[in-house]
Amino acid sequence: MKIKIDIDCSPEEARAFLGWPDVADFQRAAMEQMQKRTAEYFESLEPDKLAKMFMPAGMEAWDAMQRAFTRFSSGGTGGKPDQG
């Protein structure tokens, strides 16, 4: 014996029927607060500070990576030795 029940209702109706709380207002308020804080944070950043945040080691790390690629592409031989 099989019993099949199809219930056609909205999420709000199902939540009310099961006695679950409606958290839509809480979620909306939390998202608004998060958006406000994120906007304030990004407004307070200066471009040079933002660049330092994404490149903490500065250009030294970029130069070291370029030297490593040069050594790799020369096969580790035949290229000038790294002086610094």
Distance bins in CASP14 RR format, pairs under 12 A and 6 or more apart:
PFRMAT RR
TARGET T0000
AUTHOR 0000-0000-0000
RMODE 2
METHOD distances of the structure
MODEL  1
7 13 0 0 0 0 1 0 0 0 0 0 0
7 14 1 0 0 1 0 0 0 0 0 0 0
7 17 0 0 0 0 1 0 0 0 0 0 0
7 18 0 0 0 0 0 1 0 0 0 0 0
8 14 0 0 0 0 0 1 0 0 0 0 0
9 15 0 0 0 0 1 0 0 0 0 0 0
9 16 0 0 0 0 1 0 0 0 0 0 0
9 17 1 0 0 1 0 0 0 0 0 0 0
9 18 0 0 0 0 0 1 0 0 0 0 0
10 16 0 0 0 0 1 0 0 0 0 0 0
10 17 0 0 0 0 0 1 0 0 0 0 0
10 22 0 0 0 0 0 1 0 0 0 0 0
11 17 0 0 0 0 0 1 0 0 0 0 0
11 18 0 0 0 0 0 1 0 0 0 0 0
11 20 0 0 0 0 1 0 0 0 0 0 0
11 22 0 0 0 0 1 0 0 0 0 0 0
11 23 0 0 0 0 0 1 0 0 0 0 0
11 24 0 0 0 0 1 0 0 0 0 0 0
12 18 0 0 0 0 0 1 0 0 0 0 0
12 19 0 0 0 0 0 1 0 0 0 0 0
12 20 0 0 0 0 0 1 0 0 0 0 0
12 21 0 0 0 0 0 1 0 0 0 0 0
12 22 1 0 0 1 0 0 0 0 0 0 0
12 23 0 0 0 0 0 1 0 0 0 0 0
12 24 0 0 0 0 1 0 0 0 0 0 0
13 19 0 0 0 0 0 1 0 0 0 0 0
13 20 0 0 0 0 0 1 0 0 0 0 0
13 22 0 0 0 0 0 1 0 0 0 0 0
14 20 0 0 0 0 1 0 0 0 0 0 0
14 22 0 0 0 0 0 1 0 0 0 0 0
15 21 1 0 0 1 0 0 0 0 0 0 0
15 22 1 0 0 1 0 0 0 0 0 0 0
15 23 0 0 0 0 1 0 0 0 0 0 0
15 24 0 0 0 0 1 0 0 0 0 0 0
16 22 1 0 0 1 0 0 0 0 0 0 0
21 27 0 0 0 0 0 1 0 0 0 0 0
22 28 0 0 0 0 0 1 0 0 0 0 0
23 29 0 0 0 0 0 1 0 0 0 0 0
23 30 0 0 0 0 1 0 0 0 0 0 0
23 31 0 0 0 0 0 1 0 0 0 0 0
24 30 0 0 0 0 0 1 0 0 0 0 0
24 31 0 0 0 0 0 1 0 0 0 0 0
25 31 0 0 0 0 0 1 0 0 0 0 0
25 32 0 0 0 0 0 1 0 0 0 0 0
26 32 0 0 0 0 0 1 0 0 0 0 0
26 33 0 0 0 0 0 1 0 0 0 0 0
27 33 0 0 0 0 0 1 0 0 0 0 0
27 34 0 0 0 0 0 1 0 0 0 0 0
28 34 0 0 0 0 0 1 0 0 0 0 0
28 35 0 0 0 0 0 1 0 0 0 0 0
29 35 0 0 0 0 0 1 0 0 0 0 0
29 36 0 0 0 0 0 1 0 0 0 0 0
30 36 0 0 0 0 0 1 0 0 0 0 0
30 37 0 0 0 0 0 1 0 0 0 0 0
31 37 0 0 0 0 0 1 0 0 0 0 0
31 38 0 0 0 0 0 1 0 0 0 0 0
32 38 0 0 0 0 0 1 0 0 0 0 0
32 39 0 0 0 0 0 1 0 0 0 0 0
33 39 0 0 0 0 0 1 0 0 0 0 0
33 40 0 0 0 0 0 1 0 0 0 0 0
34 40 0 0 0 0 0 1 0 0 0 0 0
34 41 0 0 0 0 0 1 0 0 0 0 0
35 41 0 0 0 0 0 1 0 0 0 0 0
35 42 0 0 0 0 0 1 0 0 0 0 0
36 42 0 0 0 0 0 1 0 0 0 0 0
36 43 0 0 0 0 0 1 0 0 0 0 0
37 43 0 0 0 0 0 1 0 0 0 0 0
37 44 0 0 0 0 0 1 0 0 0 0 0
38 44 0 0 0 0 0 1 0 0 0 0 0
38 45 0 0 0 0 0 1 0 0 0 0 0
39 45 0 0 0 0 0 1 0 0 0 0 0
41 49 0 0 0 0 0 1 0 0 0 0 0
41 50 0 0 0 0 0 1 0 0 0 0 0
41 53 0 0 0 0 0 1 0 0 0 0 0
42 49 0 0 0 0 0 1 0 0 0 0 0
42 50 0 0 0 0 1 0 0 0 0 0 0
42 53 0 0 0 0 0 1 0 0 0 0 0
43 50 0 0 0 0 0 1 0 0 0 0 0
44 50 0 0 0 0 0 1 0 0 0 0 0
45 51 0 0 0 0 1 0 0 0 0 0 0
45 52 0 0 0 0 0 1 0 0 0 0 0
45 53 1 0 0 1 0 0 0 0 0 0 0
45 54 0 0 0 0 0 1 0 0 0 0 0
46 52 0 0 0 0 1 0 0 0 0 0 0
46 53 0 0 0 0 0 1 0 0 0 0 0
47 53 0 0 0 0 0 1 0 0 0 0 0
47 54 0 0 0 0 0 1 0 0 0 0 0
48 54 0 0 0 0 0 1 0 0 0 0 0
48 55 0 0 0 0 0 1 0 0 0 0 0
48 58 0 0 0 0 0 1 0 0 0 0 0
49 55 0 0 0 0 0 1 0 0 0 0 0
49 56 0 0 0 0 0 1 0 0 0 0 0
50 56 0 0 0 0 0 1 0 0 0 0 0
51 57 0 0 0 0 0 1 0 0 0 0 0
51 58 0 0 0 0 1 0 0 0 0 0 0
51 59 0 0 0 0 0 1 0 0 0 0 0
52 58 1 0 0 1 0 0 0 0 0 0 0
52 59 0 0 0 0 0 1 0 0 0 0 0
54 61 0 0 0 0 0 1 0 0 0 0 0
54 62 0 0 0 0 0 1 0 0 0 0 0
55 61 1 0 0 1 0 0 0 0 0 0 0
55 62 1 0 0 1 0 0 0 0 0 0 0
55 63 0 0 0 0 0 1 0 0 0 0 0
55 65 0 0 0 0 0 1 0 0 0 0 0
56 62 0 0 0 0 0 1 0 0 0 0 0
57 63 0 0 0 0 1 0 0 0 0 0 0
57 64 0 0 0 0 1 0 0 0 0 0 0
57 65 0 0 0 0 0 1 0 0 0 0 0
58 64 0 0 0 0 0 1 0 0 0 0 0
58 65 0 0 0 0 0 1 0 0 0 0 0
59 65 0 0 0 0 0 1 0 0 0 0 0
59 66 0 0 0 0 0 1 0 0 0 0 0
60 66 0 0 0 0 0 1 0 0 0 0 0
60 67 0 0 0 0 0 1 0 0 0 0 0
60 84 0 0 0 0 0 1 0 0 0 0 0
61 67 0 0 0 0 0 1 0 0 0 0 0
61 68 0 0 0 0 0 1 0 0 0 0 0
62 68 0 0 0 0 0 1 0 0 0 0 0
62 69 0 0 0 0 0 1 0 0 0 0 0
63 69 0 0 0 0 0 1 0 0 0 0 0
63 70 0 0 0 0 0 1 0 0 0 0 0
63 82 0 0 0 0 0 1 0 0 0 0 0
63 84 0 0 0 0 1 0 0 0 0 0 0
64 70 0 0 0 0 0 1 0 0 0 0 0
64 71 0 0 0 0 0 1 0 0 0 0 0
64 82 0 0 0 0 1 0 0 0 0 0 0
64 84 0 0 0 0 1 0 0 0 0 0 0
65 71 0 0 0 0 0 1 0 0 0 0 0
65 72 0 0 0 0 0 1 0 0 0 0 0
66 72 0 0 0 0 0 1 0 0 0 0 0
66 73 0 0 0 0 0 1 0 0 0 0 0
66 82 0 0 0 0 0 1 0 0 0 0 0
67 73 0 0 0 0 0 1 0 0 0 0 0
67 74 0 0 0 0 0 1 0 0 0 0 0
67 76 0 0 0 0 0 1 0 0 0 0 0
67 79 0 0 0 0 0 1 0 0 0 0 0
67 80 0 0 0 0 0 1 0 0 0 0 0
67 81 0 0 0 0 0 1 0 0 0 0 0
67 82 1 0 1 0 0 0 0 0 0 0 0
67 83 0 0 0 0 1 0 0 0 0 0 0
67 84 0 0 0 0 1 0 0 0 0 0 0
68 74 0 0 0 0 0 1 0 0 0 0 0
68 75 0 0 0 0 0 1 0 0 0 0 0
68 76 0 0 0 0 0 1 0 0 0 0 0
68 82 0 0 0 0 1 0 0 0 0 0 0
69 75 0 0 0 0 0 1 0 0 0 0 0
69 76 0 0 0 0 0 1 0 0 0 0 0
69 82 0 0 0 0 0 1 0 0 0 0 0
70 76 0 0 0 0 1 0 0 0 0 0 0
70 78 0 0 0 0 0 1 0 0 0 0 0
70 79 1 0 0 1 0 0 0 0 0 0 0
70 80 0 0 0 0 1 0 0 0 0 0 0
70 81 0 0 0 0 0 1 0 0 0 0 0
70 82 0 0 0 0 1 0 0 0 0 0 0
71 77 0 0 0 0 1 0 0 0 0 0 0
71 78 0 0 0 0 1 0 0 0 0 0 0
71 79 1 0 0 1 0 0 0 0 0 0 0
71 80 0 0 0 0 1 0 0 0 0 0 0
71 81 0 0 0 0 1 0 0 0 0 0 0
71 82 1 0 0 1 0 0 0 0 0 0 0
72 79 0 0 0 0 0 1 0 0 0 0 0
73 79 0 0 0 0 1 0 0 0 0 0 0
74 80 0 0 0 0 1 0 0 0 0 0 0
74 81 0 0 0 0 0 1 0 0 0 0 0
74 82 0 0 0 0 0 1 0 0 0 0 0
76 82 0 0 0 0 0 1 0 0 0 0 0
END
